[in-house]
Amino acid sequence: MRSKLAAVSVGLGVFLIVAAALVRFYAYPVLATVPPDYEGVTKLEATGAEVFNSDPEVLAPETTDLDISSRTIADSGAKTPDGVVVWVNSTTVKRADGSIFQQSRERAPFDAKTGMAVDCKSCDSWTEVAAGDREPAVRKGLIYKFPFNTQKKDYAVWDDTVGKAVDAKFKGEEKIDGLTVYKFVQTIDPTVVETREVPGSVFGSAEASVDADMVYGMTRTFWVEPETGSPVNRVENRTQELQYDGVDVPAFNGTVQYTKAQVDELVSDAKGNSTLLGGMKLVFPGLLLLLGAGLVAGGLVLGRSARQQRAARRDEKALVDA
């Protein structure tokens, strides 16, 4: 009986040891990847933002609350290299009265594990500069998320307005509703990003139109759950002004951030996903390995005991026969 139990114990132990390796080196890498069929909507807001009203009858800054909806959907049929996903993002910014202030669309390929932008000719990467008018785009750095297993270091994050990746510097750990997150801050100093033809009256000029500089600055703060690399909150302190002949006119000045309901939802999702991923990376393999090793050791002890018992019986039988 002991020999049978020993064989079962050793066999089960070996199985659990193999299972531990499979969980760590196969199941975890599969789970630590952006799903190819992702779809989601992110809600943001800006209270008391200064924006420029381009209505020909107004042509002046106004102060309003903004409601921002960002819908992202993965193109699961895109022709991409292995490990690359393509997301299409549509963002609509509405004023407090429900009128549309801005709309934008973009299509961006990135690495499903690291979150880094990928230059892929077959992925059809673009930015929509006007309805139906698209320009090819080559991006660098992180786009939508941080890498799985985010580290305590600086990361280059793409900014579409300046057209380059700018470092988001690691600023420490914080807690949001009990969830440990890493804080990163990206600072973009005021920069002339374009020159735009604007009616002279906007600046008090008698000229019919003038060439005004668009000056853009940003301080963008991310709070990232490190296991999944998912931002659970984001706050953008944005300054965007038209400048001409010493006169500054706000184009979009304000603080854009996730709504509280959005943060609560993202934190809840991150808690579940990080627990699963963290378990798959260390806890579950460790437990399976310890249990498997214990069963193998126990089986070997039982096997040795069974052999000793059989040897003792043979000795007793030999004595009786003698």
C-alpha positions as CSV (number, residue, x, y, z in Angstrom):
1,M,0.0,0.0,0.0
2,R,2.8,2.4,0.9
3,S,4.5,1.8,-2.4
4,K,1.3,2.7,-4.3
5,L,0.9,5.9,-2.2
6,A,4.5,6.7,-2.8
7,A,4.1,6.4,-6.6
8,V,0.9,8.5,-6.5
9,S,2.6,11.2,-4.3
10,V,5.7,11.4,-6.5
11,G,3.6,11.5,-9.7
12,L,1.3,14.2,-8.4
13,G,4.3,16.2,-7.1
14,V,6.0,16.1,-10.5
15,F,2.8,17.2,-12.1
16,L,2.4,20.2,-9.8
17,I,6.1,21.2,-10.3
18,V,5.5,21.2,-14.1
19,A,2.2,23.1,-13.6
20,A,4.1,25.8,-11.6
21,A,6.5,26.2,-14.5
22,L,3.6,26.4,-17.0
23,V,1.8,29.0,-15.0
24,R,4.9,31.2,-14.6
25,F,6.4,30.9,-18.1
26,Y,3.3,30.3,-20.3
27,A,0.1,31.4,-18.6
28,Y,1.5,34.6,-17.1
29,P,3.0,35.9,-20.4
30,V,-0.3,35.1,-22.2
31,L,-2.3,37.1,-19.6
32,A,0.2,40.0,-19.4
33,T,-0.7,41.1,-22.9
34,V,-3.3,43.6,-24.2
35,P,-6.3,41.6,-25.6
36,P,-6.7,41.9,-29.4
37,D,-10.5,42.6,-29.0
38,Y,-10.3,45.5,-26.5
39,E,-13.1,48.1,-26.4
40,G,-13.7,50.8,-23.8
41,V,-14.9,54.3,-23.1
42,T,-13.1,56.7,-20.8
43,K,-14.9,59.7,-19.3
44,L,-13.0,62.9,-18.5
45,E,-14.0,66.4,-17.5
46,A,-12.7,70.0,-17.2
47,T,-14.3,72.5,-14.9
48,G,-14.2,76.2,-15.8
49,A,-11.9,75.8,-18.8
50,E,-11.0,78.8,-21.0
51,V,-11.6,77.9,-24.6
52,F,-11.7,79.9,-27.8
53,N,-15.1,80.2,-29.5
54,S,-14.4,80.1,-33.3
55,D,-17.9,81.0,-34.3
56,P,-17.5,83.9,-36.8
57,E,-20.0,85.9,-34.8
58,V,-18.1,85.4,-31.5
59,L,-14.3,84.9,-32.1
60,A,-13.4,85.3,-28.5
61,P,-12.5,83.2,-25.4
62,E,-15.2,81.8,-23.2
63,T,-15.3,79.9,-19.9
64,T,-17.2,76.6,-19.8
65,D,-17.2,73.2,-18.2
66,L,-16.2,70.4,-20.7
67,D,-17.4,66.9,-20.9
68,I,-15.0,64.6,-22.7
69,S,-15.7,61.1,-24.0
70,S,-12.8,59.0,-25.4
71,R,-13.8,55.7,-27.1
72,T,-11.1,53.2,-27.9
73,I,-11.6,50.0,-30.0
74,A,-9.0,47.5,-31.1
75,D,-8.9,46.6,-34.8
76,S,-8.6,42.8,-34.4
77,G,-8.4,42.3,-38.2
78,A,-5.4,44.6,-38.6
79,K,-2.4,43.2,-40.4
80,T,0.3,43.5,-37.7
81,P,3.5,41.8,-36.7
82,D,3.3,39.3,-33.9
83,G,2.8,41.0,-30.5
84,V,1.4,44.3,-32.0
85,V,-2.1,45.6,-31.6
86,V,-3.8,48.5,-33.3
87,W,-6.2,50.8,-31.4
88,V,-8.5,53.4,-33.0
89,N,-9.4,56.2,-30.6
90,S,-12.2,58.8,-31.1
91,T,-12.5,61.7,-28.7
92,T,-15.4,64.2,-28.4
93,V,-15.2,67.3,-26.3
94,K,-18.5,69.0,-25.5
95,R,-19.3,72.3,-23.8
96,A,-21.7,72.6,-20.9
97,D,-24.6,73.4,-23.3
98,G,-23.9,70.1,-25.2
99,S,-22.4,71.7,-28.2
100,I,-19.3,70.1,-29.6
101,F,-16.0,72.0,-29.0
102,Q,-13.6,69.5,-30.5
103,Q,-13.5,66.1,-32.1
104,S,-10.5,64.0,-33.0
105,R,-9.6,60.5,-34.2
106,E,-6.4,58.5,-34.4
107,R,-5.2,55.0,-35.2
108,A,-2.1,53.8,-33.5
109,P,-0.1,50.5,-33.4
110,F,1.8,49.5,-30.3
111,D,3.5,46.6,-28.6
112,A,0.9,44.6,-26.6
113,K,3.3,44.0,-23.7
114,T,5.4,47.1,-23.4
115,G,2.8,49.7,-24.6
116,M,5.5,51.2,-26.8
117,A,4.6,52.7,-30.2
118,V,5.5,50.6,-33.2
119,D,6.4,51.9,-36.7
120,C,4.5,49.4,-38.8
121,K,3.7,50.1,-42.5
122,S,0.9,47.6,-42.7
123,C,-0.8,48.9,-39.6
124,D,-2.1,52.1,-41.2
125,S,-1.2,54.6,-38.5
126,W,-2.8,58.0,-38.8
127,T,-4.1,61.1,-37.2
128,E,-7.4,62.8,-38.4
129,V,-6.7,66.5,-38.8
130,A,-10.2,67.2,-40.1
131,A,-13.3,65.1,-40.8
132,G,-12.2,62.4,-43.2
133,D,-8.8,64.1,-43.7
134,R,-6.0,61.9,-42.3
135,E,-2.3,62.3,-42.1
136,P,0.1,59.3,-41.6
137,A,1.6,59.3,-38.2
138,V,4.8,57.7,-36.8
139,R,4.8,57.8,-33.0
140,K,7.4,57.1,-30.4
141,G,7.3,56.1,-26.7
142,L,4.2,54.9,-24.8
143,I,0.8,55.7,-26.2
144,Y,-2.2,54.4,-24.3
145,K,-0.7,52.5,-21.3
146,F,2.4,51.7,-19.4
147,P,4.1,48.3,-19.7
148,F,3.0,45.3,-17.7
149,N,5.2,45.1,-14.6
150,T,5.9,48.9,-14.7
151,Q,9.1,49.8,-13.0
152,K,10.1,52.8,-10.8
153,K,11.8,54.7,-13.6
154,D,11.1,57.4,-16.1
155,Y,9.2,56.5,-19.3
156,A,9.0,58.4,-22.6
157,V,5.3,59.1,-23.4
158,W,4.0,60.3,-26.7
159,D,2.4,63.8,-26.9
160,D,0.5,64.3,-30.2
161,T,0.5,68.1,-29.9
162,V,4.3,68.5,-29.9
163,G,4.7,65.4,-32.0
164,K,7.3,63.7,-29.9
165,A,7.8,61.5,-26.8
166,V,8.6,63.4,-23.6
167,D,9.7,61.7,-20.4
168,A,7.1,61.1,-17.7
169,K,9.3,61.1,-14.5
170,F,8.7,58.6,-11.7
171,K,7.6,60.5,-8.5
172,G,6.9,57.8,-6.0
173,E,4.2,55.5,-4.8
174,E,0.7,56.5,-3.7
175,K,-2.5,54.9,-2.6
176,I,-5.9,55.3,-4.3
177,D,-8.7,53.5,-2.5
178,G,-6.2,51.0,-1.1
179,L,-4.6,50.3,-4.4
180,T,-0.8,50.9,-4.7
181,V,0.0,53.0,-7.7
182,Y,3.1,54.7,-9.2
183,K,3.0,58.4,-9.9
184,F,4.6,59.8,-13.1
185,V,4.7,63.4,-14.1
186,Q,5.3,64.6,-17.7
187,T,6.1,68.3,-18.2
188,I,6.1,70.0,-21.5
189,D,7.4,73.6,-21.4
190,P,5.4,76.2,-23.4
191,T,6.3,75.6,-27.1
192,V,5.2,77.1,-30.4
193,V,3.6,74.1,-32.1
194,E,2.1,75.9,-35.2
195,T,1.4,79.2,-36.8
196,R,-2.3,79.8,-37.6
197,E,-4.0,82.4,-39.7
198,V,-6.5,84.3,-37.4
199,P,-8.8,87.3,-37.9
200,G,-6.9,90.4,-36.8
201,S,-9.9,91.5,-34.7
202,V,-9.1,88.7,-32.2
203,F,-6.0,90.6,-31.2
204,G,-7.5,94.1,-31.6
205,S,-5.7,94.5,-34.9
206,A,-7.1,96.4,-37.9
207,E,-5.6,93.8,-40.2
208,A,-8.1,91.4,-41.8
209,S,-6.0,88.4,-40.7
210,V,-2.7,87.8,-38.9
211,D,-0.3,84.9,-38.5
212,A,-0.5,83.9,-34.8
213,D,1.6,81.4,-32.9
214,M,-0.1,78.6,-31.1
215,V,1.8,78.1,-27.8
216,Y,1.2,74.9,-26.0
217,G,2.3,73.7,-22.5
218,M,1.3,70.7,-20.5
219,T,1.8,69.1,-17.1
220,R,0.4,65.6,-17.3
221,T,0.2,63.3,-14.2
222,F,-0.4,59.6,-14.4
223,W,-1.3,57.2,-11.5
224,V,-0.4,53.8,-12.8
225,E,-1.2,50.3,-11.3
226,P,2.3,48.7,-11.8
227,E,1.3,45.0,-12.4
228,T,-1.0,45.8,-15.3
229,G,0.5,49.1,-16.4
230,S,-3.0,50.6,-16.5
231,P,-3.4,54.3,-15.6
232,V,-6.2,54.5,-13.1
233,N,-6.2,58.3,-13.0
234,R,-4.8,61.1,-15.2
235,V,-4.7,64.9,-14.7
236,E,-3.7,67.3,-17.4
237,N,-2.9,70.9,-16.6
238,R,-3.0,72.4,-20.1
239,T,-2.2,75.8,-21.5
240,Q,-2.8,76.5,-25.2
241,E,-2.8,80.1,-26.3
242,L,-2.7,82.1,-29.5
243,Q,0.0,84.8,-29.4
244,Y,0.4,87.8,-31.7
245,D,2.1,91.1,-31.3
246,G,2.4,90.7,-27.5
247,V,-1.3,89.7,-27.1
248,D,-2.2,86.3,-25.6
249,V,-5.6,84.8,-26.3
250,P,-6.6,81.5,-24.6
251,A,-7.4,78.6,-27.0
252,F,-7.7,75.9,-24.4
253,N,-6.6,76.5,-20.8
254,G,-7.8,74.2,-18.1
255,T,-7.4,71.0,-16.1
256,V,-8.6,67.9,-17.7
257,Q,-9.0,64.8,-15.6
258,Y,-10.8,61.5,-15.2
259,T,-14.3,61.7,-13.6
260,K,-14.6,60.3,-10.1
261,A,-16.8,57.5,-11.4
262,Q,-14.2,56.7,-14.0
263,V,-11.4,56.5,-11.4
264,D,-13.6,54.3,-9.2
265,E,-14.2,51.9,-12.1
266,L,-10.6,51.8,-13.2
267,V,-9.3,51.2,-9.6
268,S,-11.8,48.4,-9.1
269,D,-10.8,46.7,-12.4
270,A,-7.1,47.1,-11.6
271,K,-7.4,45.5,-8.2
272,G,-8.9,42.3,-9.7
273,N,-6.5,42.2,-12.6
274,S,-3.4,43.0,-10.6
275,T,-4.2,40.3,-8.0
276,L,-4.6,37.7,-10.8
277,L,-1.4,38.8,-12.6
278,G,0.6,39.0,-9.5
279,G,-0.6,35.6,-8.4
280,M,0.2,34.1,-11.8
281,K,3.7,35.6,-11.7
282,L,4.8,34.6,-8.2
283,V,2.2,33.4,-5.7
284,F,0.5,30.6,-7.7
285,P,3.7,29.1,-9.1
286,G,5.4,29.3,-5.7
287,L,2.5,27.5,-4.0
288,L,2.4,24.8,-6.7
289,L,6.2,24.4,-6.6
290,L,6.2,24.0,-2.7
291,L,3.3,21.6,-2.7
292,G,4.8,19.6,-5.6
293,A,8.2,19.4,-3.9
294,G,6.5,18.4,-0.7
295,L,4.6,15.6,-2.4
296,V,7.7,14.4,-4.2
297,A,9.7,14.4,-0.9
298,G,6.9,12.7,0.9
299,G,6.6,10.1,-1.9
300,L,10.3,9.3,-1.7
301,V,10.1,8.9,2.0
302,L,7.1,6.6,1.7
303,G,8.9,4.7,-1.1
304,R,12.0,4.2,1.1
305,S,9.9,3.1,4.0
306,A,8.0,0.6,1.8
307,R,11.3,-0.8,0.6
308,Q,12.6,-1.1,4.1
309,Q,9.4,-2.8,5.2
310,R,9.7,-5.3,2.3
311,A,13.3,-6.0,3.2
312,A,12.4,-6.6,6.8
313,R,9.7,-9.1,5.8
314,R,12.2,-11.0,3.6
315,D,14.6,-11.2,6.5
316,E,11.9,-12.5,8.8
317,K,10.9,-15.1,6.3
318,A,14.5,-16.1,5.8
319,L,14.9,-16.7,9.6
320,V,11.7,-18.7,9.8
321,D,12.7,-20.9,6.8
322,A,16.1,-21.4,8.4
